C-alpha cells in the first residue's frame, strides 16, 4: 500500500515510517523542511513537501496514495484553539481526496473523548461531540467525512512515551526545572493513560491495514498512572523535592498545563486489543521516566 503520512518527521511519525516500510508498505512522508526531507529519504520514504497551513497541498498529496495516516498536529499550546480548528480543516481536505473510494484515512485524537462519566475508563465505543476540549474538532471532522462516505478511523492517543519524550510529562519536566520542585494536585489520584511509542506505531499500522470504517482505536498500554506516581518519578530523576499543591494554588504552578494536570483521564484498550489483535508489550511510562536523560 502507498501510504501518505503527515507528521512523518515528528515524534510518532518518524517511528511509524520504518514500521510501515518494514511491513512492506511504501511511505510518502510529508516534510516542511530540507532536514526533514533528508531524514525521510534516508529512512526509505518518498518525500512530499507540505504544511498544515496548506490543506489543499496536502489534499493533492493524499490523492496519490492508497491510504492516509494523519499524525501531524501543531503543538503550539498558546494557539491551541486555532490549531485544533486547523486540524479539522486538514482532515476535511485529506478526506476530500479519498471521496468515492474505500481508501482508508486514519486520523488522530485523544483518549479523553471516550470518557462517558467521571471516574470511568475511556472506551472506544464512546464519543462526546460536546466535549469542551477544542481537540474535539478532529473527531467531528472525521465524523463529517464518514457521513460523506469516506473510510475514516481514529487512533486515540494517551501519553505516548519512550526514554526521550513522554507526552505531556515532557513539559511537566520543564515546569519542574523552572519552579525548582515537582508538584501534583491534592492527593495526586488523578490518572493519565499511557502507551509506549513502539506499541503506538504498530497500532497505527494495524489500523490502516484493517481499515475498519468508523472504528476508534485506543493506543493504551497502561490504563492509568497516577499524577503522584509521575511526580515522584520526576522528583527522583530531577533530584527535586516533590510536593502536593492545593487546587486553588495549582494554576500558578502549572500554567497552561493546568487544564490537563487536573484531569482524570484513564482509558481502556480492551476493544482495540480484541478487534485488531494488538497487544502492547513496551516498557511502562514510569520505566521510561527512570531511563530519561534528565541531564540533557
C-alpha positions in Angstrom: 0.0 0.0 0.0 1.2 3.5 -0.8 0.6 5.5 2.4 0.6 9.2 2.7 1.8 10.1 6.1 1.5 13.6 7.7 3.8 14.3 10.6 6.3 11.9 9.1 9.3 13.7 10.8 7.6 14.1 14.2 7.9 12.0 17.4 5.3 9.4 16.3 5.7 9.8 12.5 9.4 9.2 12.5 8.9 5.9 14.3 6.0 5.0 12.1 7.9 5.3 8.8 10.2 2.3 9.5 7.2 0.4 11.0 5.2 0.8 7.7 8.2 0.1 5.4 9.1 -3.0 7.4 5.6 -4.3 6.8 6.0 -3.9 3.0 4.3 -0.5 2.5 5.6 2.4 0.6 5.6 5.7 2.5 5.0 9.2 1.1 6.2 11.3 4.1 5.3 15.0 4.5 8.0 17.4 5.4 8.2 21.1 5.6 12.0 21.4 5.8 15.1 20.3 3.9 16.4 18.5 7.0 13.2 16.6 7.4 13.2 15.6 3.7 16.7 14.3 4.1 15.8 12.2 7.1 12.8 10.7 5.2 14.9 9.8 2.2 17.5 8.2 4.5 14.7 6.1 6.1 13.5 4.9 2.7 10.4 7.1 2.3 9.3 9.3 -0.7 9.2 13.0 0.3 6.2 15.3 -0.2 6.7 18.9 0.7 3.7 20.3 2.6 2.5 22.1 5.7 -0.6 22.2 7.9 -1.2 25.7 6.7 -1.8 24.5 3.2 -4.5 21.8 3.4 -5.1 21.9 -0.3 -1.5 21.0 -0.9 -1.9 18.0 1.5 -5.1 17.0 -0.3 -3.2 16.8 -3.6 -0.6 14.6 -1.9 -3.2 12.3 -0.4 -4.8 11.8 -3.8 -1.6 9.9 -4.9 -1.9 7.3 -2.1 -3.8 4.1 -1.4 -4.3 5.2 2.2 -3.6 8.1 4.5 -2.4 8.4 8.1 -2.6 11.8 9.7 -0.4 12.2 12.8 0.7 15.9 12.3 -0.5 18.5 14.8 0.7 22.0 15.7 1.7 21.7 19.4 1.9 25.5 20.0 -0.5 25.5 23.0 -0.6 29.3 23.1 -2.7 28.9 19.9 -4.4 25.6 20.9 -8.0 26.5 19.9 -6.9 27.8 16.4 -4.6 24.8 16.0 -7.5 22.4 16.7 -9.6 24.2 14.1 -6.7 23.9 11.7 -6.5 20.2 12.3 -10.2 19.9 11.4 -9.6 21.7 8.1 -6.7 19.4 7.3 -8.7 16.3 8.0 -11.5 17.6 5.8 -9.0 18.2 2.9 -7.4 14.8 3.3 -10.8 13.2 3.2 -11.8 15.1 0.1 -9.0 13.4 -1.7 -10.4 10.0 -0.8 -14.1 10.5 -1.6 -15.6 8.0 -3.9 -13.2 5.2 -2.9 -12.7 2.8 0.0 -9.1 4.1 0.6 -8.6 4.4 4.4 -7.9 7.6 6.3 -6.6 7.2 9.8 -6.8 10.3 11.9 -5.5 11.1 15.4 -7.4 12.1 18.6 -7.1 11.7 22.3 -8.4 9.0 24.7 -10.3 11.6 26.8 -13.0 11.8 24.2 -14.0 8.3 25.1 -14.9 9.1 28.8 -18.6 8.7 29.4 -18.7 9.6 33.1 -16.1 10.9 35.6 -14.0 8.1 37.1 -14.7 5.6 34.4 -12.2 4.3 31.9 -12.5 5.9 28.4 -13.9 3.4 25.9 -13.5 3.1 22.2 -17.3 3.0 21.7 -17.9 6.4 23.4 -17.6 9.8 21.8 -18.9 13.0 23.3 -19.3 15.6 20.4 -19.9 18.3 23.0 -16.6 17.7 24.8 -15.2 21.1 26.0 -11.6 20.2 24.8 -11.1 22.1 21.4 -9.4 19.0 20.0 -12.9 17.5 19.6 -12.7 19.3 16.2 -10.6 16.4 14.9 -13.2 13.7 15.5 -16.0 16.0 14.4 -14.2 16.5 11.1 -13.8 12.7 10.9 -17.5 12.1 11.6 -18.4 14.5 8.8 -16.3 12.6 6.4 -17.9 9.3 7.5 -21.3 10.7 6.7 -19.9 11.6 3.2 -18.8 8.0 2.6 -15.1 8.3 3.4 -13.5 5.3 5.1 -12.3 7.1 8.3 -11.0 5.5 11.5 -9.4 7.1 14.6 -6.4 6.3 16.7 -6.8 7.9 20.1 -3.6 8.7 21.9 -2.7 8.5 25.6 0.6 9.9 26.9 3.0 8.4 24.3 6.4 7.8 25.7 9.9 6.4 25.3 13.0 7.5 27.3 13.3 10.7 25.3 9.8 12.0 25.3 6.7 11.3 27.4 3.7 13.2 26.0 2.5 15.9 28.4 5.0 14.7 31.0 7.8 16.3 29.0 6.5 19.9 29.5 5.9 19.0 33.2 9.7 18.4 33.4 10.3 21.9 32.1 7.9 23.4 34.6 9.6 21.5 37.5 13.0 22.7 36.5 11.8 26.3 36.3 10.0 26.1 39.7 12.6 24.1 41.5 10.2 21.4 42.7 7.8 18.8 41.3 4.1 19.3 42.2 0.9 17.2 42.0 -2.6 18.4 42.9 -4.2 17.3 46.2 -3.7 13.6 46.8 -2.5 13.1 43.3 -5.0 10.4 42.5 -6.0 11.6 39.0 -4.6 9.3 36.3 -3.3 9.5 32.8 -3.3 6.6 30.5 0.0 5.8 28.7 1.3 3.9 25.7 4.9 3.1 24.6 5.9 4.6 21.2 6.7 1.2 19.7 3.2 -0.1 20.6 1.6 3.1 19.3 3.1 3.0 15.8 2.3 -0.7 15.5 -1.3 0.2 16.2 -1.4 2.9 13.5 -0.1 0.3 11.0 -2.7 -2.2 12.0 -5.4 0.4 11.9 -4.6 1.5 8.3 -4.3 -2.2 7.2 -7.6 -3.2 8.8 -9.4 0.0 7.5 -12.4 -0.5 9.7 -14.8 2.2 8.7 -15.8 4.4 11.8 -13.6 2.5 14.2 -12.0 4.2 17.2 -8.8 2.6 18.5 -7.1 3.3 21.8 -3.3 3.1 21.8 -3.3 2.4 25.6 -0.7 0.1 27.2 -1.5 1.3 30.8 -5.0 2.3 31.8 -3.9 4.9 34.3 -0.8 6.2 36.0 -1.4 8.5 39.0 -0.1 12.0 38.9 1.5 11.4 42.3 3.5 8.4 40.9 4.5 10.5 37.9 5.6 13.4 40.2 7.6 11.1 42.4 9.4 9.6 39.5 10.2 13.1 38.1 11.5 14.1 41.6 13.9 11.1 41.6 15.2 11.8 38.1 15.5 15.6 38.5 16.6 15.4 42.2 14.0 17.9 43.2 11.5 17.9 46.1 8.0 16.6 45.4 5.1 18.5 47.0 1.3 18.5 46.9 -0.3 21.8 46.0 -3.9 22.8 46.7 -6.2 23.0 43.7 -6.5 26.8 44.1 -2.7 27.2 44.0 -2.2 24.8 41.1 -2.7 27.3 38.2 0.3 29.4 39.4 2.5 26.3 39.2 1.2 24.5 36.1 0.3 27.5 33.8 -1.2 26.3 30.5 -0.7 22.7 31.7 -3.3 23.2 34.4 -6.2 22.1 32.2 -4.5 18.7 31.7 -2.8 18.4 35.1 -6.1 18.3 36.9 -7.9 15.8 34.7 -8.5 12.2 35.5 -8.0 10.5 32.1 -7.8 6.7 32.5 -8.6 4.7 29.4 -9.1 1.1 28.3 -7.8 -0.5 25.1 -9.7 -3.8 25.6 -11.8 -3.5 22.5 -8.8 -2.4 20.4 -6.8 -5.4 21.5 -9.6 -7.8 20.7 -10.5 -6.2 17.4 -7.0 -5.8 15.9 -5.2 -8.5 17.9 -2.9 -5.7 19.1 -1.2 -6.4 22.4 1.1 -3.7 23.9 4.4 -5.0 25.2 6.6 -1.9 25.6 8.0 -0.6 28.9 5.8 1.4 31.2 5.7 5.1 31.5 7.5 5.1 34.9 10.1 2.7 33.5 10.9 5.1 30.7 11.0 8.1 33.1 13.5 6.2 35.1 15.6 5.9 31.9 15.1 9.5 30.9 18.2 11.6 30.3 17.4 14.4 32.6 20.9 15.8 32.5 20.3 16.7 28.8 
